[in-house]
Amino acid sequence: MEAEAMLREVRVQDAVGMVLAHDLTQILPGQFKGRLFKKGHVICEEDIPNLLNIGKEHIYILSLQEGFIHEDEAAKRLALAVMGEHLEWTEPHEGKVSLKSTIHGLAKVDPEFIQAVNAVDSKVIMSTLKNNTVVKPKQAVVGTRPIPLVIPEEIVVRIEQMAEEFKGGHMVTERKSGHAGQGVQASQVAVDSGQNVRASQASVNVDQGVQITEAGLDVNTVVGKQRSIVGVKPFRSLKAGLITTGSEVFSGRISDKFGPIVKAKLAELGSEVIEQRLSPDDSETIVKEINYFLGLKVDLILITGGMSVDPDDRTPGAIKSAGAEIISYGTPMLPGSMLMMAYLGEGEQKVPVLGLPGCVMHDPYTSFDVLLPRICAGEMITRQDIIDMGYGGLYGC
């Protein structure tokens, strides 16, 4: 059966006492856009002028048939299929469900999976932020919605299966027997971080591998570490050492403009500069200051100034002389192409060392702003990460 056959058109004047099958939106240009009537609203005589004011001379009455599901349930199930750590879902609104961050952190999104979802069928869409976007609490990371009011359930099931296979574990996809389209309602059960199932009156750990039965709902969970499709990584609170090079600053001829900007960028991510030290343009002195901060066991070393091709700029050579593993001297991003990314130490004790170019002082978004949130989220920066910055990396210059 075609979805359209399940929708009966009724004049609004004849719809008193009938139940709306979907949200109705009101748009007042420059003033308001939002839900005027919610799905499930029982139409009364007083509603008729408002319905006519939004251009609704007819409404749909829905008779859901086997094998089809309403847009609200479809949107919930799509969101739950991809939901990972530090995300929460919203109630359906105008056929859409959002996944919002519960923390200040780094959005992690697998773009290939999202593209695969959107290639399944044009009847459903999934929209996300870009991978590695910094997000605040309550900020939307994912939005899902069906396009028509009613869609075949098999489309949603296919996406749920794709998500299950991708994660290498199992999502909540097993359904209680009953009429087609009776799926897990997000208001009853939600998957949290691939580790917990939350129900309105029950909470169990997935490691127990138990079954929940609530309100006639059977859900099986399976033990297993899962790959994330969409989630948010929390920022760690890093202790950073800041070395400001330049004989003009060291001698007091000019005041330092770099330090306040770098300190503010770290503070925005929940980290701090524990000490700032000045150094002339002398390789041995810069190496000495690097070792000083290593002795303090800082989590991050930032060296400002001295990253150009001028012979007086000693910072790149000093970082190499300190024994650092150089990931890249230069990034394919503008501004910020002269940044150096390196590590000192071994194994999990590796300390990131960044040589920062002058553009960090005056450009609002540089290669430093791309790499710093990932470092604060505990990620190791690789050569491939640097290479990937070139595509879409032209912000100025």
C-alpha positions in Angstrom: 0.0 0.0 0.0 1.2 3.5 -0.8 1.6 5.8 2.2 -0.8 8.3 0.6 -3.6 5.8 0.7 -3.4 5.9 4.5 -4.2 9.6 4.6 -7.7 10.8 4.4 -8.2 14.5 3.5 -10.9 16.3 5.6 -12.1 19.9 5.4 -11.1 21.8 8.6 -14.8 22.8 9.2 -15.6 19.0 9.3 -12.7 18.0 11.4 -14.0 19.0 14.8 -13.3 16.2 17.3 -10.7 14.6 15.0 -7.1 14.0 16.0 -4.2 15.6 14.2 -1.8 13.1 12.7 1.2 15.5 12.7 2.5 18.8 14.0 1.3 21.9 12.2 3.7 24.8 11.9 3.0 28.6 11.9 5.4 31.0 10.2 5.2 34.7 10.8 8.1 36.2 8.8 10.5 38.0 11.1 8.5 37.1 14.2 8.0 33.4 14.8 8.4 30.0 13.3 7.3 27.0 15.3 4.6 24.5 16.3 1.1 25.8 16.4 -0.6 22.5 17.0 1.0 19.3 18.2 0.4 15.8 16.9 -2.5 14.2 18.8 -4.3 17.5 19.3 -8.1 17.2 19.2 -9.5 19.8 16.9 -12.2 22.1 18.3 -14.3 24.9 16.9 -11.9 27.6 18.2 -9.1 26.1 16.2 -10.7 26.6 12.8 -9.7 30.3 12.3 -6.1 29.5 13.3 -5.9 26.6 10.9 -7.3 28.8 8.1 -4.8 31.5 9.0 -1.9 29.1 8.4 -3.3 28.1 5.0 -4.8 24.8 6.2 -8.2 24.4 4.6 -7.9 20.6 4.9 -6.1 18.3 7.3 -5.1 14.6 7.1 -6.6 11.8 9.2 -4.2 8.9 9.4 -5.0 5.2 9.4 -1.6 3.6 9.8 -1.3 0.2 8.0 1.0 -2.7 8.5 4.6 -2.2 7.5 4.5 1.6 7.9 5.4 3.9 10.7 4.7 7.5 11.7 7.4 10.2 11.2 7.8 10.6 15.0 8.7 7.0 15.6 10.9 6.9 12.6 12.8 10.0 13.7 13.3 8.6 17.2 14.6 5.3 16.0 17.0 6.9 13.5 18.4 9.0 16.3 18.7 6.1 18.7 20.5 4.0 16.1 23.4 6.4 16.0 23.5 7.9 19.5 26.8 7.6 21.3 28.5 9.0 24.3 27.4 12.3 25.9 24.3 12.8 23.8 20.6 13.1 24.7 17.6 12.9 22.4 14.8 15.4 22.2 11.1 14.7 21.9 9.9 14.8 18.3 9.1 18.3 17.1 7.5 18.9 13.6 8.7 15.4 12.7 12.3 16.0 13.8 14.4 14.5 16.6 17.7 16.0 17.7 20.7 14.5 19.5 22.2 17.2 21.8 25.5 17.3 23.6 25.3 16.9 27.4 28.8 18.4 27.8 31.3 20.9 26.5 33.4 18.7 24.3 34.5 17.6 20.8 31.8 16.2 18.4 32.9 13.0 16.8 31.0 12.1 13.7 31.8 9.4 11.1 31.1 11.1 7.8 31.0 8.0 5.7 28.3 6.4 7.8 26.2 9.5 7.7 26.6 9.6 3.9 25.6 6.0 3.7 22.4 6.7 5.8 21.4 9.5 3.5 22.0 7.3 0.4 19.6 4.6 1.7 16.4 6.4 0.7 15.4 10.0 0.1 12.4 9.5 2.5 14.7 10.0 5.5 17.5 12.4 6.2 20.2 12.6 8.9 22.1 15.9 9.3 25.1 16.4 11.6 27.8 18.9 12.6 31.2 18.3 11.0 33.6 16.0 12.7 35.8 17.6 15.4 33.4 20.6 16.0 33.6 22.1 19.5 30.2 21.9 21.1 28.5 23.3 24.2 26.0 21.6 26.4 22.5 21.4 24.8 24.0 22.1 21.3 22.5 19.9 18.6 24.9 17.5 17.0 22.5 15.4 14.9 19.1 16.0 13.4 16.9 13.2 12.0 13.6 13.3 10.2 11.5 11.5 7.6 10.4 13.5 4.7 6.8 12.2 4.4 4.4 11.8 7.3 4.4 8.0 6.9 7.3 5.8 5.7 7.9 2.0 5.2 9.4 0.6 8.4 11.8 -1.4 6.4 13.8 1.8 5.6 14.4 2.4 9.3 15.2 -1.2 10.0 17.8 -1.2 7.3 19.5 1.9 8.9 19.3 0.3 12.3 21.0 -2.8 11.0 23.7 -0.7 9.3 24.4 1.0 12.6 24.6 -2.3 14.4 27.0 -3.7 12.0 29.2 -0.6 12.0 29.4 -0.5 15.8 30.5 -4.1 15.9 27.9 -4.7 18.7 24.2 -4.6 19.0 21.7 -1.7 19.3 18.2 -2.1 20.6 16.6 -3.3 17.5 14.6 -6.4 18.6 10.9 -5.7 18.6 8.0 -7.1 20.6 5.6 -9.1 18.4 2.5 -7.1 17.6 1.3 -4.7 14.8 3.9 -3.6 12.4 5.7 -0.4 13.3 5.5 -1.0 17.1 9.1 -0.1 17.8 11.0 1.0 20.9 9.6 4.4 21.9 12.4 6.9 22.8 10.2 8.0 25.8 10.4 4.5 27.2 13.9 3.2 26.4 17.1 4.9 25.2 20.6 3.6 24.5 23.2 5.6 26.4 26.8 5.5 25.1 26.5 1.9 23.9 26.8 0.9 27.6 23.5 1.5 29.3 19.8 1.1 28.5 17.7 3.7 30.2 14.0 3.0 30.8 11.4 5.1 32.6 11.4 2.8 35.6 14.4 0.6 35.0 18.2 1.0 34.6 20.6 -1.9 33.9 24.2 -2.1 32.7 24.7 -3.7 29.2 27.4 -5.9 30.6 24.7 -7.8 32.5 23.2 -8.9 29.1 19.7 -8.9 30.6 16.3 -8.4 29.2 13.9 -5.6 30.2 10.2 -6.0 30.0 8.3 -2.8 30.6 4.9 -1.6 29.4 4.7 -4.6 27.1 8.2 -3.9 25.6 10.9 -6.5 25.2 14.4 -5.3 24.6 17.6 -7.4 24.4 21.0 -5.9 25.0 24.3 -7.6 24.1 27.7 -7.2 25.7 30.4 -5.6 23.5 32.6 -2.6 23.0 31.1 -0.6 20.3 32.5 1.8 17.7 31.0 5.2 17.8 29.0 6.7 14.9 28.2 10.0 16.6 29.3 11.1 20.1 31.0 13.8 22.1 34.4 13.5 23.7 35.0 15.4 26.9 37.9 17.8 27.1 40.7 17.0 29.6 42.0 19.8 31.9 45.5 20.2 30.6 48.4 22.0 32.3 50.4 23.8 29.7 53.8 25.5 29.6 54.1 28.5 27.4 57.5 29.7 26.0 57.5 33.1 24.3 60.5 33.6 22.1 61.8 36.8 20.6 64.7 39.0 21.7 62.5 42.0 21.3 60.1 40.7 23.9 62.8 39.1 26.1 64.7 42.5 26.3 61.5 44.4 27.1 61.6 46.5 23.9 58.0 45.5 23.1 55.3 43.9 25.3 54.1 40.3 24.7 50.8 40.1 22.8 50.9 36.3 22.3 50.5 35.1 25.9 47.0 36.5 26.7 45.5 35.1 23.4 47.0 31.6 24.0 45.9 31.6 27.6 42.3 32.6 26.6 42.1 29.8 24.0 43.2 27.2 26.5 40.8 28.5 29.1 37.9 28.2 26.7 38.6 24.5 26.5 39.0 24.0 30.3 42.8 24.0 30.3 45.3 26.5 31.6 48.8 27.9 31.2 50.6 27.2 34.5 53.6 29.4 33.6 54.9 31.6 30.8 58.6 32.0 30.3 60.4 34.3 28.0 63.4 33.4 25.8 65.7 35.2 23.4 66.1 33.9 19.9 68.7 31.4 21.0 68.3 27.7 20.4 70.1 26.5 23.5 67.9 28.7 25.7 64.7 27.5 24.1 65.8 23.9 24.6 66.5 24.7 28.2 63.0 26.1 28.7 61.4 23.1 27.0 63.3 20.8 29.4 62.2 23.0 32.3 58.5 22.4 31.5 59.2 18.7 30.9 60.6 18.6 34.5 57.3 20.1 35.7 55.4 17.3 33.9 53.2 19.5 32.0 50.6 18.0 29.5 51.4 20.4 26.7 54.2 22.8 25.6 53.4 25.8 23.4 56.2 27.9 21.9 55.1 31.2 20.4 57.0 33.3 17.8 60.0 32.4 15.7 58.2 30.2 13.2 59.1 32.0 9.9 61.9 31.4 7.4 64.0 34.2 8.8 67.5 33.1 9.9 66.9 34.7 13.4 63.9 32.4 14.0 65.3 29.5 16.0 62.1 27.8 17.3 61.8 24.9 14.8 65.5 23.9 15.2 65.2 24.1 19.0 62.2 21.8 19.0 64.2 19.3 16.9 67.3 19.7 19.1 65.2 18.9 22.2 64.7 15.4 20.8 61.1 15.9 19.6 59.4 13.6 17.1 58.3 16.0 14.4 54.9 15.2 13.0 54.9 18.1 10.6 56.6 21.4 10.2 53.9 23.2 8.2 50.2 22.6 7.7 48.2 22.8 4.5 45.9 25.4 6.1 45.8 29.1 5.8 46.2 30.9 8.1 48.6 28.8 10.2 50.7 27.1 7.6 53.9 27.6 9.6 52.8 25.7 12.6 55.0 22.8 13.9 53.4 19.7 15.5 55.7 17.5 17.5 55.9 15.1 20.5 58.4 14.6 23.2 58.7 11.4 25.3 57.6 7.8 24.9 54.3 5.9 24.7 51.4 7.4 26.8 53.8 9.9 28.3 54.3 11.8 25.0 53.9 15.5 25.5 52.6 17.5 22.5 54.8 20.4 21.5 53.5 23.1 19.2 55.4 25.9 17.6 52.9 28.6 16.9 53.1 31.0 14.0 52.4 34.7 14.4 49.0 34.5 12.8 47.6 33.1 16.1 47.9 36.6 17.5 45.7 38.3 14.9 43.6 35.7 13.0 40.5 34.4 14.8 40.8 30.9 13.4 44.0 29.2 12.5 45.6 25.7 12.4 46.1 26.0 16.1 42.3 26.3 16.6 41.9 23.1 14.7 44.5 21.0 16.6 44.1 22.4 20.1 40.6 21.0 20.8 41.6 17.5 19.6 44.7 17.6 21.9 42.5 18.7 24.8 40.2 15.8 24.0 43.1 13.4 24.4 43.7 12.6 20.7 47.2 12.0 19.2 47.8 14.1 16.1 49.2 12.1 13.1 50.7 13.1 9.9 47.5 12.1 8.1 45.5 14.5 10.3 47.8 17.3 9.2 47.4 16.3 5.5 43.6 16.3 5.9 43.6 19.9 7.0 44.2 21.1 3.4 40.8 20.3 2.1 38.5 23.1 3.2 41.5 24.7 5.0 41.6 28.0 3.2 40.2 30.5 5.7 42.3 33.5 4.8 45.7 34.8 3.6 
